[in-house]
Amino acid sequence: MVAFSCIAATYKGCVQEMLKDSVRTKAYQNVVYQNTFLFKDKVILDVGAGTGILSLFCAKVGAKHVYAVSVELDPFNRIVVSTMV
């Protein structure tokens, strides 16, 4: 698995590029969908969720609850913590 490292100023551009990478997104989707026993009825914490796409995959295969957490800098270089429940 290859990890992306994004500088705050280019975060949105990086996220857009990751979503456009259909091979990567499909590979992540396949891993989750082919291993539903790992996620079904479990509580999932997706740290560094970004777009939340992995969280959505987990929810779709029956996770009991999904917490998606993402930290980024706002335009004033303050840390912003976003959560999706």
C-alpha positions as CSV (number, residue, x, y, z in Angstrom):
1,M,0.0,0.0,0.0
2,V,1.3,3.4,-0.9
3,A,0.6,6.4,1.4
4,F,0.2,9.9,0.2
5,S,1.7,12.8,2.1
6,C,0.0,16.1,1.4
7,I,1.2,19.6,2.4
8,A,-1.7,21.6,3.9
9,A,-1.7,24.1,1.0
10,T,-2.2,21.4,-1.6
11,Y,-4.5,19.2,0.5
12,K,-7.6,19.6,-1.6
13,G,-5.6,19.0,-4.8
14,C,-4.1,15.9,-3.3
15,V,-7.5,14.6,-2.3
16,Q,-8.9,15.2,-5.7
17,E,-6.0,13.3,-7.3
18,M,-6.5,10.4,-4.9
19,L,-10.2,10.2,-5.8
20,K,-9.4,10.3,-9.5
21,D,-7.1,7.4,-9.0
22,S,-9.7,4.8,-9.8
23,V,-7.2,1.9,-9.6
24,R,-6.3,2.8,-6.0
25,T,-9.9,3.5,-4.9
26,K,-11.1,0.2,-6.5
27,A,-8.3,-1.7,-4.8
28,Y,-9.3,-0.3,-1.4
29,Q,-12.9,-1.1,-2.1
30,N,-12.1,-4.7,-3.2
31,V,-10.1,-5.3,0.0
32,V,-13.0,-4.2,2.2
33,Y,-15.7,-5.9,0.1
34,Q,-13.8,-9.2,0.0
35,N,-13.1,-9.2,3.7
36,T,-16.5,-8.2,5.1
37,F,-15.9,-10.4,8.2
38,L,-13.3,-7.9,9.4
39,F,-15.8,-5.0,9.3
40,K,-19.3,-6.4,9.8
41,D,-20.8,-5.5,13.2
42,K,-17.6,-3.8,14.2
43,V,-16.9,-0.3,15.4
44,I,-14.5,1.3,12.9
45,L,-12.2,4.3,13.6
46,D,-10.8,5.7,10.3
47,V,-8.0,8.1,11.4
48,G,-6.9,10.4,8.6
49,A,-10.1,9.8,6.8
50,G,-9.8,12.6,4.3
51,T,-12.7,12.2,1.9
52,G,-14.2,9.4,4.0
53,I,-14.3,6.9,1.1
54,L,-12.8,4.1,3.2
55,S,-15.4,4.8,5.9
56,L,-18.1,4.6,3.4
57,F,-16.9,1.2,2.2
58,C,-16.9,0.0,5.8
59,A,-20.4,1.3,6.4
60,K,-21.6,-0.3,3.3
61,V,-20.4,-3.8,4.3
62,G,-22.2,-3.6,7.6
63,A,-19.9,-1.9,10.2
64,K,-21.9,-1.3,13.4
65,H,-20.6,2.2,13.6
66,V,-17.9,4.2,11.7
67,Y,-16.0,7.2,13.1
68,A,-14.1,9.1,10.4
69,V,-11.6,11.6,11.8
70,S,-9.5,14.0,9.8
71,V,-7.1,16.7,10.9
72,E,-6.0,19.5,8.6
73,L,-5.0,23.2,8.7
74,D,-7.4,25.9,8.0
75,P,-6.4,29.1,6.0
76,F,-5.0,30.6,9.2
77,N,-2.8,27.6,10.0
78,R,-5.0,26.5,12.8
79,I,-5.6,22.8,13.3
80,V,-9.2,21.7,12.4
81,V,-10.5,18.3,13.5
82,S,-13.4,17.0,11.5
83,T,-15.4,14.0,12.4
84,M,-18.1,12.1,10.6
85,V,-20.2,9.7,12.6
